[in-house]
Amino acid sequence: MALNNPVLEKRMNYLFGKERADALREKFQPMQPKERESTIVEAICQGLNEVGGSQVQEFNFKNARGSSTSHYLIFVSKNPLGLSIMKDIMAKKSSTFFQNVPSYDYNTQSGPRQLSLFDPKPLDELEDMLLDKFAGKTMTMIEVDNEHHVDTPYTDKNYKDALRKLEEEGKIIADPPASQRRKIQGKLTFGDKVKVTFPPKQ
């Protein structure tokens, strides 16, 4: 609302930069409130990304009724490890998960839920992205994570799950292989130093 308030125009221009603020005002005309909210958050994150190569992760808090947004927490770091640690913390507080990929929102009116038939499948998408981006390369799990996770919702756990599944399907080669890695609570581990060889593009 403040973006289109003449009294607050100077302050909004200072916050977003005049060029970005004017672009937002123009975009807002045909938008519904929910679209405006996501557009504003995207603009803030883009602006922060442009400041010295900063990396950003937002977290949405719903109001007491769970019907609308109360506020956002936006974490900014120039350190990929710092961003990864904060994503792990935010992930644990998320109210919704799709294939164990966090939604980065907190809603007191909804407990954690898992994937249904009609929900998106972000972990499947991650598998495809990794095969495409790293085709023909050999890297450790942690190198894959560090190079790919910025500007995505994925945590290190998601990368381990995706790589484990790709290995089970014979789509990548892991070193050491599954037969030489231990299990914890019946689940095969995929450590940070496990090397992964991706097949070249066909």
Buried (B, 14 or more C-beta within 10 A) or exposed (E): EEBEEEEEBEEBBEBBBEEBBBBBBEBBEEEEEEEBBEBBBEBBBEBBBEEEEBBBBBBBBBEEEEEEBEEBBBBBBEEBEEBBBBBEEBBEEBBBBBBBBBBBBBBEEEEEEEBEEEEEEBBEBBBEBBBEEBEEEEBBBBBBBBEBBBEBBBBBBBBBBBBBBBBEEEBBBBEEEBEEBEEEEEEBEBEBEBEBEBEEEE
